[in-house]
Amino acid sequence: MTPDGAPALVTGASSGIGAAIAHRLAGRSAPLVVTGRDAGRLNAVAAATGAHPVVGDLTTTAGRAAVVSACDEHGVGLVVHAAGIGAAGPFSGVDEAEVDAVLAADLVAPVQLTRALWPAVRRARGHVVFVASIAAIGVAGEATYSAAKAALRTFADALRLEEPAVGVTTVLPGAVDTPFLARRGYDRSFPRPVPADRVAAATLRAVERDRAEVFVPRWLQVASVVQGAAPGVFRRCAPRL
Ligand SMILES: NC(=O)c1ccc[n+]([C@@H]2O[C@H](COP(=O)([O-])OP(=O)(O)OC[C@H]3O[C@@H](n4cnc5c(N)ncnc54)[C@H](OP(=O)(O)O)[C@@H]3O)[C@@H](O)[C@H]2O)c1
């Protein structure tokens, strides 16, 4: 589908990749609903993009219900799930609350929100975008996050097979220069973080071309292809990446 003129929802629009996507949709999608938890940052994005802000926590039933009700009011054809949290560190140091938080924000929330919006998106013959991560192929030191993103990628694959009338795109970025990296304690020089707007541009191009998956930067796709075609080689190389 083309986002031009289609009503759209962008979650996680108060920061980073979601904010960049909202800025690119401004004036193209009408109306545009944006969500986030931080009212100040979300309202600033809404003011700059002419969007309808919905402040709330998507890991709660009430938070998701508020978003669904805004979509009922304004319509929805394009859904971009960009909200998410990271977690890094050895799995031996992960506590129960962190596992719950990551799975709730990165897996349960987008699946539940998609379920609630699915009838409207199907009617609109719309498009759903899941911002996953290259961690979906399995990254050491990010086991829970990798599991959530891999499950989200597979959820998208299943939806795509089940409902050809709805476009489904999974976005798999590497490191992206957003506040997410500092919160997660990213301290590597490789791969170099890309700007959030580069992910936003690739995402909207993928929607227009109805691409199943898009890796940002594109060369990261090699890792996924090697993992699928030669898992033994992948396992030997992965610790060095
Ligand atoms: N940055 C990277 O290197 C990178 C790489 C690969 C994939 N990703 C994925 O890209 C997506 C966007 O990340 P980003 O880099 O843009 O991070 P970010 O700048 O930290 O933004 C995350 C967004 O998600 C929202 N959010 C988080 N938990 C939420 C919750 N429980 N309810 C509602 N909103 C919630 C945040 O809202 P508030 O700020 O208002 O709380 C914020 O708008 C995430 O799914 C992340 O996993 C990021």
PDBQT file of the ligand as one rigid body, heavy atoms in Angstrom, charges set to zero:
ROOT
HETATM    1  N1  LIG A 301      18.002   1.707  18.680  1.00  0.00    +0.000 N 
HETATM    2  C1  LIG A 301      18.431   0.542  18.286  1.00  0.00    +0.000 C 
HETATM    3  O1  LIG A 301      19.648   0.294  18.221  1.00  0.00    +0.000 OA
HETATM    4  C2  LIG A 301      17.456  -0.525  17.850  1.00  0.00    +0.000 A 
HETATM    5  C3  LIG A 301      17.971  -1.597  17.108  1.00  0.00    +0.000 A 
HETATM    6  C4  LIG A 301      17.121  -2.591  16.676  1.00  0.00    +0.000 A 
HETATM    7  C5  LIG A 301      15.769  -2.519  16.978  1.00  0.00    +0.000 A 
HETATM    8  N2  LIG A 301      15.290  -1.477  17.713  1.00  0.00    +0.000 N 
HETATM    9  C6  LIG A 301      13.864  -1.477  18.019  1.00  0.00    +0.000 C 
HETATM   10  O2  LIG A 301      13.296  -0.312  17.479  1.00  0.00    +0.000 OA
HETATM   11  C7  LIG A 301      12.160   0.057  18.263  1.00  0.00    +0.000 C 
HETATM   12  C8  LIG A 301      12.266   1.526  18.600  1.00  0.00    +0.000 C 
HETATM   13  O3  LIG A 301      13.439   1.719  19.361  1.00  0.00    +0.000 OA
HETATM   14  P1  LIG A 301      14.176   3.129  19.442  1.00  0.00    +0.000 P 
HETATM   15  O4  LIG A 301      15.593   2.885  19.150  1.00  0.00    +0.000 OA
HETATM   16  O5  LIG A 301      13.430   4.142  18.686  1.00  0.00    +0.000 OA
HETATM   17  O6  LIG A 301      14.059   3.338  21.023  1.00  0.00    +0.000 OA
HETATM   18  P2  LIG A 301      13.627   4.614  21.892  1.00  0.00    +0.000 P 
HETATM   19  O7  LIG A 301      14.194   5.861  21.317  1.00  0.00    +0.000 OA
HETATM   20  O8  LIG A 301      13.964   4.238  23.285  1.00  0.00    +0.000 OA
HETATM   21  O9  LIG A 301      12.044   4.643  21.705  1.00  0.00    +0.000 OA
HETATM   22  C9  LIG A 301      11.242   3.594  22.211  1.00  0.00    +0.000 C 
HETATM   23  C10 LIG A 301       9.803   4.018  22.122  1.00  0.00    +0.000 C 
HETATM   24  O10 LIG A 301       8.978   2.966  22.623  1.00  0.00    +0.000 OA
HETATM   25  C11 LIG A 301       8.097   3.518  23.606  1.00  0.00    +0.000 C 
HETATM   26  N3  LIG A 301       7.781   2.511  24.603  1.00  0.00    +0.000 N 
HETATM   27  C12 LIG A 301       8.635   1.705  25.266  1.00  0.00    +0.000 A 
HETATM   28  N4  LIG A 301       7.961   0.936  26.136  1.00  0.00    +0.000 NA
HETATM   29  C13 LIG A 301       6.657   1.272  26.018  1.00  0.00    +0.000 A 
HETATM   30  C14 LIG A 301       5.468   0.850  26.663  1.00  0.00    +0.000 A 
HETATM   31  N5  LIG A 301       5.476  -0.094  27.627  1.00  0.00    +0.000 N 
HETATM   32  N6  LIG A 301       4.297   1.428  26.304  1.00  0.00    +0.000 NA
HETATM   33  C15 LIG A 301       4.265   2.378  25.352  1.00  0.00    +0.000 A 
HETATM   34  N7  LIG A 301       5.350   2.837  24.700  1.00  0.00    +0.000 NA
HETATM   35  C16 LIG A 301       6.530   2.284  25.042  1.00  0.00    +0.000 A 
HETATM   36  C17 LIG A 301       8.870   4.696  24.197  1.00  0.00    +0.000 C 
HETATM   37  O11 LIG A 301       7.976   5.563  24.849  1.00  0.00    +0.000 OA
HETATM   38  P3  LIG A 301       8.497   6.654  25.954  1.00  0.00    +0.000 P 
HETATM   39  O12 LIG A 301       9.869   7.104  25.508  1.00  0.00    +0.000 OA
HETATM   40  O13 LIG A 301       7.470   7.725  25.853  1.00  0.00    +0.000 OA
HETATM   41  O14 LIG A 301       8.535   5.922  27.251  1.00  0.00    +0.000 OA
HETATM   42  C18 LIG A 301       9.490   5.274  22.948  1.00  0.00    +0.000 C 
HETATM   43  O15 LIG A 301       8.562   6.056  22.244  1.00  0.00    +0.000 OA
HETATM   44  C19 LIG A 301      12.152  -0.867  19.485  1.00  0.00    +0.000 C 
HETATM   45  O16 LIG A 301      11.189  -1.867  19.279  1.00  0.00    +0.000 OA
HETATM   46  C20 LIG A 301      13.542  -1.460  19.497  1.00  0.00    +0.000 C 
HETATM   47  O17 LIG A 301      13.538  -2.760  20.033  1.00  0.00    +0.000 OA
HETATM   48  C21 LIG A 301      16.099  -0.466  18.146  1.00  0.00    +0.000 A 
ENDROOT
TORSDOF 0
